[in-house]
């Protein structure tokens, strides 16, 4: 699936329900410069960025990696279609699911149950519409996320600051969610 081939309704749902504005080019400290290896394809509404990591392409699959505005980085999905599946399956809480996957895949089940119990009906309806529009199967999202964060090599960019380059942090180091 090509990031630039999503229709207006799909883009609207991705941005407003999932927090995944396709084509958004956030600015700020967390953003890595685009290169032949990294192509920014979406933001997160808070300064974080999703990139296609061309340097790790396997066949026709280009992994999607995420760098938060806090300087944490991780693989996110094996390709763009999987990234869409993950953000659609976990509307508004995919970030916490990423933290859970980075802390250990066994946390995903309890996180899903917790967030789904609190999910507003409008979000569930939007998820269903988005999955229908884009032909996504949200049932496989948790497995796709857990698998992606475990693939080697990890996405661990050097971040540039005023002083010297520093390695990106890990989502597993977050104290929440527990």
C-alpha positions as CSV (number, residue, x, y, z in Angstrom):
1,X,0.0,0.0,0.0
2,X,1.4,3.4,-1.0
3,X,1.1,6.1,1.7
4,X,0.1,8.7,-0.9
5,X,-2.8,6.7,-2.3
6,X,-5.1,7.0,0.7
7,X,-8.3,8.9,-0.1
8,X,-9.5,12.0,1.8
9,X,-11.9,10.1,4.1
10,X,-9.2,7.6,5.0
11,X,-6.8,10.4,5.7
12,X,-9.4,12.2,7.8
13,X,-10.0,9.1,10.0
14,X,-6.3,8.3,10.3
15,X,-5.6,11.9,11.5
16,X,-8.6,12.6,13.7
17,X,-9.3,9.2,15.2
18,X,-6.0,7.4,15.1
19,X,-3.5,10.3,15.5
20,X,-1.7,9.3,12.4
21,X,-1.7,12.2,9.9
22,X,-0.4,10.8,6.7
23,X,2.0,13.3,5.0
24,X,2.4,15.4,8.1
25,X,5.9,16.8,8.4
26,X,6.3,17.7,12.0
27,X,9.1,19.9,13.0
28,X,11.1,19.9,16.2
29,X,13.9,18.1,17.9
30,X,12.5,14.6,17.4
31,X,12.5,14.8,13.6
32,X,15.3,13.1,11.8
33,X,16.3,14.5,8.4
34,X,15.0,12.6,5.4
35,X,17.5,10.7,3.4
36,X,17.7,7.8,1.0
37,X,17.3,5.6,4.1
38,X,14.5,7.4,5.8
39,X,11.3,8.8,4.3
40,X,8.9,10.6,6.6
41,X,5.3,9.4,5.8
42,X,3.3,10.5,8.8
43,X,3.3,12.4,12.1
44,X,1.6,11.6,15.4
45,X,0.1,15.1,16.1
46,X,2.7,15.7,18.9
47,X,5.9,16.1,17.0
48,X,6.8,12.4,16.5
49,X,7.4,11.0,13.1
50,X,6.8,7.7,11.2
51,X,9.4,6.8,8.6
52,X,9.8,4.3,5.9
53,X,13.2,2.7,6.6
54,X,14.4,2.0,3.1
55,X,17.8,0.8,4.4
56,X,16.1,-2.3,5.9
57,X,13.8,-3.1,2.9
58,X,13.3,-6.8,2.4
59,X,11.8,-7.6,-1.0
60,X,8.9,-5.3,-1.4
61,X,8.5,-4.7,2.3
62,X,9.8,-1.5,3.7
63,X,9.7,-1.3,7.5
64,X,8.0,1.6,9.3
65,X,9.8,3.1,12.2
66,X,8.7,5.6,14.8
67,X,10.6,8.4,16.6
68,X,8.6,10.1,19.4
69,X,9.0,13.8,20.2
70,X,10.7,12.5,23.5
71,X,13.5,10.9,21.5
72,X,12.4,7.3,21.8
73,X,12.6,5.1,18.7
74,X,11.4,1.7,17.6
75,X,10.5,-0.4,14.7
76,X,6.7,-0.1,14.4
77,X,5.6,-2.3,11.5
78,X,7.0,-4.5,8.8
79,X,5.5,-2.3,6.1
80,X,3.1,0.6,5.6
81,X,0.0,-1.6,5.4
82,X,0.9,-3.2,8.7
83,X,1.4,0.3,10.2
84,X,-2.1,1.3,9.1
85,X,-3.5,-1.9,10.5
86,X,-1.9,-1.2,13.9
87,X,-3.0,2.5,14.2
88,X,-6.5,1.6,13.0
89,X,-6.8,-1.3,15.4
90,X,-5.8,0.8,18.4
91,X,-7.3,4.2,17.7
92,X,-6.0,6.8,20.0
93,X,-4.0,4.3,22.0
94,X,-1.5,2.8,19.6
95,X,1.3,4.6,21.5
96,X,0.6,2.7,24.7
97,X,0.4,-0.5,22.7
98,X,3.9,0.2,21.3
99,X,5.2,0.8,24.8
100,X,3.6,-2.6,25.8
101,X,5.2,-4.4,22.9
102,X,8.6,-2.9,23.7
103,X,8.2,-4.0,27.4
104,X,7.3,-7.5,26.3
105,X,4.6,-8.9,24.1
106,X,2.8,-10.5,27.0
107,X,1.5,-7.0,28.1
108,X,-0.5,-6.4,24.9
109,X,-3.5,-8.5,25.9
110,X,-4.2,-6.6,29.2
111,X,-3.5,-3.3,27.5
112,X,-6.0,-4.1,24.8
113,X,-8.7,-5.2,27.3
114,X,-8.2,-2.0,29.3
115,X,-8.4,0.4,26.4
116,X,-11.2,-1.4,24.6
117,X,-13.3,-1.2,27.8
118,X,-13.0,2.5,27.7
119,X,-13.2,3.0,23.9
120,X,-15.9,5.5,22.9
121,X,-18.5,4.1,20.5
122,X,-17.4,6.7,17.8
123,X,-13.9,5.4,17.8
124,X,-15.1,1.8,17.3
125,X,-17.3,2.9,14.4
126,X,-14.5,4.9,12.9
127,X,-12.1,1.9,13.2
128,X,-14.7,-0.3,11.4
129,X,-15.1,2.3,8.6
130,X,-11.3,2.8,8.2
131,X,-10.7,-1.0,8.1
132,X,-13.4,-1.3,5.5
133,X,-12.1,1.6,3.4
134,X,-8.5,0.4,3.4
135,X,-9.1,-3.4,3.5
136,X,-7.4,-3.9,6.9
137,X,-7.9,-6.8,9.3
138,X,-7.4,-5.3,12.8
139,X,-7.5,-8.8,14.4
140,X,-3.8,-9.3,13.5
141,X,-2.6,-5.9,14.7
142,X,-1.2,-6.9,18.1
143,X,0.8,-9.8,16.6
144,X,2.1,-7.5,13.8
145,X,3.3,-4.9,16.4
146,X,5.0,-7.4,18.7
147,X,6.7,-9.0,15.8
148,X,7.9,-5.7,14.3
149,X,9.5,-4.4,17.6
150,X,11.5,-7.6,18.0
151,X,13.1,-7.6,14.5
152,X,16.8,-7.1,14.4
153,X,18.5,-4.7,13.9
154,X,16.5,-2.4,16.1
155,X,15.8,1.2,14.9
156,X,18.3,3.1,17.1
157,X,19.2,6.4,15.4
158,X,21.6,8.9,16.8
159,X,19.8,12.1,17.7
160,X,21.5,15.5,17.2
161,X,21.4,18.1,19.9
162,X,23.2,21.3,20.7
163,X,26.0,19.3,22.3
164,X,26.8,15.9,20.7
165,X,24.9,13.0,19.1
166,X,23.1,10.8,21.5
167,X,21.3,7.5,21.0
168,X,17.5,7.4,20.8
169,X,15.8,6.1,23.9
170,X,13.6,3.0,24.3
171,X,9.9,2.9,24.8
172,X,10.5,0.1,27.2
173,X,12.0,2.6,29.7
174,X,8.7,4.5,30.1
175,X,7.3,4.0,33.5
176,X,3.8,3.8,32.1
177,X,1.6,2.1,31.2
178,X,2.2,-0.6,33.7
